Amino acid sequence: MSLQVDPIYETAKAEPPTPASQRRHRRPSTMRWLILAIASLIAAIMLSPFLLMVLNAFKSGADYSANGPLSWPEFFSVDAFYNYLSIVNFPVALWNSILISTAVAFLGTALGLISAYAIGIGRVKGSGLILALLLLSTMLPHEALIYPLFYGAQATHTFNTVWSVIIVFTVLQAAFGTYLLASVMATVPKELLEAAAIDGATRWQILRRILLPVLTPTLSVLIVFFFIWTWNEFYIPVVLLADQSSQTVPIALSTLRGQHNIDVTVLNAGSLLSLLPTLIFFLIFQRTLSHGVTAGAVK
């Protein structure tokens, strides 16, 4: 006598039922879709000024006057870019901004590291007061510093040169870097440093072999921030860099504003060209920035 097996039983046996937890993971919940919709709306709001700038940069002057800033261009024109490059010596301004921002980013971070090492590890007397003064110096408005900086640049013959801005912002950024790095160094266990000193490590070796691996994420974040902050500076550079050959990108962009009129399409084209280097820099170092913010635990 032969036994017949129900095909439905065989199918159920070959394919076990999917657990309820897996079915829930396959179907995004309503809350996930709501969070995604809110995040998309916030992203659209944040990107809208940039998209509006791009649209107006590729408009002609007549198109902007006739249809306004919110309309789609009748045709994409690059005349605004040609006009901007004919008015402003953009390659020179771009090189000056890159030189100043890069020099300040690395010099300010290095100076802050050395100063913080003396304060955070060397246990300098009155270190708390020193850090408070450094933090206070970062809060001072630039208008309160401009007169001594102006006369100091004239006295040192650095006026109208990029070195005046590099020196000023290296010191200003290093003050913040010293405060931040000294706070991080103060959390390093003393036993670790004492053990290294007993093994014969010099102060330079302690800084290079023990502290630098711990501080690398924080140093990377400082370099990125110092570069972007210095790139966007306007008030002090516009006073110390009066000559066109030493002007930075923000200063060159400000020369487009006339006393009675302004070409909005040219201004948008210049703003777009001024924004692209920092945007590219941020995209390149985005992973470094995100890792530096979340890392830094002492092991």
Beta strands, then each sheet from edge to edge (+ up, - down):
end
